Amino acid sequence: MEYKVIPFIPSINRNKENSTQVAQQLEDIIANYTNQGWQYIRLESVQTYIVPDQGCFGLGAKPGFTAYRQMLVFGK
């Protein structure tokens, strides 16, 4: 089986939109890849660690942190 994994980064205008728009974005992506012959499998959450940035001579240093990314998984 062949797999395709793509990031899902929904965006909405917090003053005008709600979770319905996020669902529509997800539905559009799934429909687009289905039309290309891919089968939607699932939405995965991937935990990543962003390494600290030491800055130049310690100036502007930024601490590391954990981030979560949503990935759509398709198969063929």
Backbone as CSV, one residue per row, in Angstrom:
resi,resn,N_x,N_y,N_z,CA_x,CA_y,CA_z,C_x,C_y,C_z
1,MET,0.840,-1.182,0.000,0.000,0.000,0.000,0.886,1.247,0.000
2,GLU,0.469,2.250,-0.729,1.175,3.520,-0.805,0.469,4.521,0.116
3,TYR,1.242,5.359,0.814,0.665,6.329,1.740,1.074,7.739,1.364
4,LYS,0.212,8.685,1.701,0.509,10.106,1.560,0.086,10.761,2.867
5,VAL,0.982,11.553,3.436,0.693,12.262,4.685,0.878,13.748,4.423
6,ILE,-0.149,14.531,4.734,-0.067,15.972,4.524,-0.466,16.702,5.803
7,PRO,0.126,17.862,6.050,-0.245,18.623,7.240,-1.637,19.229,7.099
8,PHE,-2.347,19.278,8.198,-3.652,19.946,8.243,-3.529,21.099,9.223
9,ILE,-3.528,22.311,8.681,-3.391,23.509,9.499,-4.601,24.398,9.212
10,PRO,-5.693,24.174,9.934,-6.888,24.973,9.673,-6.685,26.413,10.134
11,SER,-7.358,27.322,9.475,-7.305,28.718,9.900,-8.683,29.341,9.761
12,ILE,-9.036,30.145,10.748,-10.313,30.848,10.718,-10.115,32.260,11.252
13,ASN,-11.022,33.122,10.890,-11.087,34.459,11.455,-11.899,34.336,12.736
14,ARG,-11.268,34.527,13.870,-11.937,34.291,15.156,-13.146,35.180,15.380
15,ASN,-13.253,36.282,14.664,-14.387,37.188,14.845,-15.577,36.848,13.954
16,LYS,-15.330,36.034,12.919,-16.392,35.758,11.948,-16.736,34.286,11.786
17,GLU,-15.795,33.410,12.089,-15.991,31.995,11.759,-15.921,31.124,13.005
18,ASN,-16.266,29.845,12.826,-16.231,28.914,13.949,-15.766,27.545,13.469
19,SER,-15.977,26.542,14.274,-15.493,25.204,13.950,-16.139,24.623,12.688
20,THR,-17.275,25.148,12.271,-17.897,24.687,11.037,-16.973,24.947,9.848
21,GLN,-16.273,26.083,9.871,-15.344,26.396,8.791,-14.137,25.461,8.809
22,VAL,-13.684,25.086,10.008,-12.580,24.122,10.108,-13.019,22.786,9.531
23,ALA,-14.218,22.350,9.870,-14.742,21.093,9.323,-14.844,21.164,7.799
24,GLN,-15.240,22.313,7.268,-15.352,22.471,5.821,-13.980,22.398,5.155
25,GLN,-12.966,22.995,5.782,-11.609,22.915,5.238,-11.138,21.457,5.185
26,LEU,-11.405,20.717,6.248,-11.026,19.305,6.305,-11.771,18.515,5.232
27,GLU,-13.060,18.768,5.114,-13.872,18.075,4.108,-13.363,18.367,2.696
28,ASP,-12.994,19.609,2.423,-12.487,19.982,1.097,-11.187,19.256,0.767
29,ILE,-10.286,19.169,1.740,-9.009,18.476,1.505,-9.253,16.998,1.249
30,ILE,-10.113,16.378,2.056,-10.411,14.952,1.877,-11.036,14.718,0.499
31,ALA,-11.975,15.570,0.098,-12.623,15.425,-1.211,-11.605,15.581,-2.339
32,ASN,-10.700,16.542,-2.205,-9.687,16.778,-3.225,-8.799,15.544,-3.420
33,TYR,-8.315,14.968,-2.330,-7.438,13.798,-2.450,-8.225,12.551,-2.860
34,THR,-9.472,12.449,-2.463,-10.310,11.326,-2.900,-10.494,11.373,-4.413
35,ASN,-10.684,12.573,-4.943,-10.819,12.734,-6.398,-9.541,12.368,-7.138
36,GLN,-8.407,12.400,-6.443,-7.121,12.020,-7.050,-6.825,10.529,-6.869
37,GLY,-7.779,9.796,-6.281,-7.616,8.359,-6.130,-7.101,7.910,-4.769
38,TRP,-6.941,8.832,-3.832,-6.478,8.481,-2.492,-7.668,8.208,-1.591
39,GLN,-7.473,7.336,-0.623,-8.517,7.014,0.353,-8.107,7.593,1.706
40,TYR,-9.003,8.375,2.299,-8.731,8.959,3.615,-8.645,7.835,4.651
41,ILE,-7.605,7.860,5.478,-7.444,6.853,6.523,-7.728,7.445,7.898
42,ARG,-7.011,8.526,8.261,-7.252,9.139,9.570,-6.493,10.457,9.711
43,LEU,-6.818,11.159,10.811,-6.127,12.381,11.203,-5.256,12.026,12.392
44,GLU,-3.955,12.257,12.266,-2.996,11.930,13.327,-2.454,13.195,13.959
45,SER,-2.230,13.153,15.253,-1.568,14.244,15.947,-0.126,13.810,16.195
46,VAL,0.818,14.632,15.740,2.236,14.312,15.867,2.875,15.330,16.809
47,GLN,3.508,14.833,17.859,4.179,15.696,18.818,5.615,15.926,18.355
48,THR,6.041,17.182,18.322,7.411,17.506,17.929,8.035,18.410,18.980
49,TYR,9.350,18.383,19.055,10.069,19.265,19.969,10.844,20.277,19.139
50,ILE,10.583,21.532,19.382,11.288,22.617,18.702,12.497,22.969,19.564
51,VAL,13.681,22.797,19.012,14.909,22.996,19.791,15.092,24.468,20.149
52,PRO,15.778,24.727,21.258,16.008,26.120,21.653,16.874,26.847,20.625
53,ASP,16.693,28.141,20.552,17.524,28.994,19.706,18.436,29.773,20.656
54,GLN,19.728,29.552,20.546,20.678,30.158,21.476,20.902,31.644,21.213
55,GLY,20.499,32.121,20.046,20.718,33.523,19.721,22.192,33.789,19.456
56,CYS,22.511,35.021,19.230,23.898,35.424,18.989,24.477,35.917,20.317
57,PHE,25.441,35.188,20.833,26.050,35.495,22.137,24.995,35.494,23.253
58,GLY,23.940,34.693,23.091,22.892,34.592,24.104,21.820,35.666,23.989
59,LEU,22.020,36.640,23.114,21.020,37.698,22.921,19.904,37.177,22.018
60,GLY,18.693,37.375,22.419,17.560,36.911,21.618,17.320,35.416,21.711
61,ALA,17.892,34.781,22.736,17.707,33.331,22.900,16.232,33.015,23.148
62,LYS,15.815,31.877,22.630,14.429,31.427,22.803,14.460,29.995,23.317
63,PRO,13.633,29.686,24.317,13.624,28.325,24.857,12.980,27.334,23.879
64,GLY,13.295,26.061,24.057,12.655,25.013,23.272,11.234,24.796,23.777
65,PHE,10.426,24.150,22.957,9.045,23.873,23.361,8.485,22.714,22.547
66,THR,7.411,22.160,23.054,6.723,21.061,22.377,5.593,21.640,21.543
67,ALA,5.448,21.146,20.328,4.372,21.576,19.438,3.664,20.337,18.903
68,TYR,2.420,20.508,18.565,1.631,19.413,18.008,1.207,19.784,16.597
69,ARG,1.339,18.844,15.699,0.955,19.042,14.309,-0.096,17.993,13.953
70,GLN,-1.099,18.418,13.202,-2.137,17.506,12.730,-1.796,17.070,11.314
71,MET,-1.810,15.773,11.078,-1.450,15.214,9.773,-2.601,14.343,9.253
72,LEU,-2.943,14.562,7.996,-3.953,13.736,7.333,-3.245,12.588,6.655
73,VAL,-3.758,11.373,6.836,-3.149,10.175,6.260,-4.100,9.617,5.197
74,PHE,-3.553,9.414,4.000,-4.291,8.832,2.887,-3.538,7.589,2.410
75,GLY,-4.276,6.685,1.812,-3.663,5.475,1.265,-4.204,5.147,-0.098
76,LYS,-3.436,4.336,-0.832,-3.833,3.858,-2.174,-3.515,2.396,-2.277
